[in-house]
Amino acid sequence: MEQSGRSDADRHGESDVETDKESDLMIRFMTTAVVTLSALAFASPGFAADLCKKTDGPTKSEAEIRTLLEGKGYKVTEIGTEDGCVEAKGTNKGGKKVEVYVDPVSGEVVKVKEVN
């Protein structure tokens, strides 16, 4: 006895389509949220601050940092600071452009980043 002229299978089919649309929408939302949060976590501008903890003590001069890096095979073209680290731009032994992050107190190279 069909009152609406549609079978139970038709009604269930519509319900399944609506459920599938809701599932697709939820999956898209969750994927977008995960991608966005991941991008924010990895693009944090303070990454260098985590590398070079502020400590008491005398800091290395620009000349000392340049000499230290050139002794390791880097050709330094520019030196500055970024979030507590000394940031040296230049090339590595292979001629690739790099940014080298150096702890200003210890002179330790804490990160090397290849750039294009």
C-alpha positions in Angstrom: 0.0 0.0 0.0 1.8 3.0 -1.3 0.3 6.3 -0.3 2.9 8.6 -1.9 3.4 6.5 -5.0 7.0 5.8 -4.2 8.3 2.5 -2.9 10.4 2.1 0.3 13.5 1.5 -1.9 13.0 4.9 -3.6 12.7 6.7 -0.2 15.7 4.9 1.1 17.6 5.8 -2.1 17.0 9.5 -1.5 18.0 9.1 2.1 21.2 7.4 1.1 22.0 10.2 -1.4 21.5 12.8 1.3 23.7 10.8 3.7 26.4 10.5 1.0 26.2 14.3 0.3 26.5 15.0 4.1 29.4 12.5 4.3 31.2 14.1 1.4 30.7 17.5 2.8 32.1 16.4 6.2 35.1 14.8 4.6 35.9 17.9 2.6 35.5 20.1 5.7 37.8 17.8 7.8 40.4 17.6 5.0 40.4 21.4 4.6 40.8 21.8 8.4 43.7 19.4 8.6 45.5 20.9 5.7 45.0 24.4 7.0 46.2 23.6 10.5 49.2 21.7 9.2 50.2 24.7 7.0 49.9 27.0 10.0 52.0 24.8 12.2 54.8 24.4 9.6 54.7 28.0 8.5 55.2 29.5 11.9 57.4 32.6 11.6 59.1 31.9 14.9 60.9 28.7 14.0 64.3 30.3 14.3 63.5 31.4 17.9 63.2 27.8 18.9 66.6 27.1 17.5 68.5 29.9 19.2 67.6 30.1 22.8 68.6 33.4 24.4 71.4 32.8 26.8 73.7 35.1 28.7 77.2 35.6 27.5 79.1 37.4 24.8 77.9 36.9 21.2 80.1 36.2 18.2 80.8 39.1 16.0 79.8 39.1 12.3 83.4 38.6 11.3 83.7 35.6 13.6 80.5 34.0 12.2 81.7 34.7 8.6 85.1 33.1 9.4 83.4 30.1 11.1 81.1 29.5 8.1 83.8 30.0 5.5 85.9 27.4 7.3 83.0 25.0 6.8 82.9 25.6 3.1 80.1 28.3 2.9 80.5 31.4 0.8 78.7 34.1 2.8 77.1 37.0 0.9 74.9 38.5 3.7 74.6 38.3 7.4 71.7 39.4 9.6 69.6 38.3 12.5 66.3 36.5 12.7 64.5 35.7 16.0 67.7 35.4 18.0 69.8 33.5 15.5 72.4 34.9 13.2 71.1 34.2 9.6 73.8 34.0 7.0 72.8 33.9 3.3 75.1 32.5 0.7 76.1 29.2 -1.0 77.2 25.8 0.2 80.2 23.8 -1.1 78.0 22.5 -4.0 77.1 26.1 -5.0 73.5 25.8 -3.9 71.9 28.9 -2.3 71.4 28.5 1.4 70.4 30.2 4.6 72.5 29.1 7.6 71.2 29.8 11.1 73.9 30.1 13.7 73.6 30.4 17.5 75.1 33.8 18.3 76.7 32.7 21.6 78.1 29.3 20.8 78.7 29.7 17.1 77.0 26.4 16.5 75.2 25.9 13.1 71.7 25.0 14.2 70.0 24.8 10.8 70.8 25.0 7.1 68.0 25.7 4.6 68.3 25.4 0.9 66.6 28.2 -1.0 65.7 28.6 -4.7 
